[in-house]
């Protein structure tokens, strides 16, 4: 009858590019770039050559913290790392 293969789990990527980040946050690409330029986007990018990516876990933590500005996020991240 039917040969059922075990389901392969879908693992979300750890690093998201700009379009994936926008989709994850539910914002447009222009809005993301405006937030970055204005210092309102906290998570730091990861640069892989010319590619820019954002850590999904950092995006989650930033959202949980209430989306603070880049400056405030840096202070919160440093305090968290010092614990």
C-alpha positions in Angstrom: 0.0 0.0 0.0 1.3 3.4 0.8 4.9 3.7 1.8 4.9 6.6 4.3 8.3 8.1 4.9 8.9 9.7 8.3 8.1 13.4 8.3 11.1 15.6 8.0 11.0 18.5 10.4 11.1 21.9 8.9 13.8 23.9 10.7 13.5 27.6 10.4 16.7 29.4 9.4 18.8 30.9 12.2 19.7 33.9 10.0 17.2 35.8 8.0 17.8 38.1 5.0 16.0 41.4 4.7 12.9 40.1 2.9 12.6 37.2 5.4 13.1 39.6 8.3 10.4 41.8 6.9 8.0 38.9 6.5 8.9 37.6 10.0 8.1 41.1 11.5 5.2 41.8 9.2 6.7 45.1 7.9 7.7 46.3 4.4 11.3 46.5 3.2 11.2 50.3 3.1 10.0 50.5 6.7 12.8 48.2 7.8 15.4 50.3 6.1 13.8 53.5 7.6 14.0 52.0 11.0 17.6 50.9 10.6 18.5 54.4 9.3 16.7 56.2 12.2 18.3 54.0 14.8 14.9 52.4 15.8 15.8 48.9 14.8 17.7 47.2 17.6 19.1 43.9 16.3 22.6 44.1 14.8 23.1 42.7 11.4 25.4 39.8 10.7 27.5 40.4 7.6 28.5 37.5 5.5 30.6 39.1 2.8 28.2 41.5 1.1 25.1 39.7 2.5 23.3 41.1 5.5 21.4 38.8 7.8 19.6 39.1 11.1 19.6 36.5 13.9 16.1 35.1 14.4 16.7 34.5 18.1 17.8 38.2 18.5 14.7 39.3 16.6 12.5 37.2 19.0 14.3 38.7 22.0 14.0 42.3 20.6 10.2 41.8 20.0 9.8 40.4 23.6 11.6 43.4 25.0 9.1 45.7 23.2 11.1 46.7 20.2 13.5 49.2 21.8 15.7 51.6 19.8 19.2 50.4 18.7 20.9 52.3 21.6 18.5 50.9 24.3 18.7 47.4 22.8 22.5 47.5 22.9 22.3 48.4 26.7 19.8 45.7 27.3 21.8 43.1 25.4 25.0 44.1 27.3 23.2 43.8 30.6 21.8 40.4 29.7 25.3 39.2 28.6 26.9 40.4 31.9 24.5 38.3 34.0 
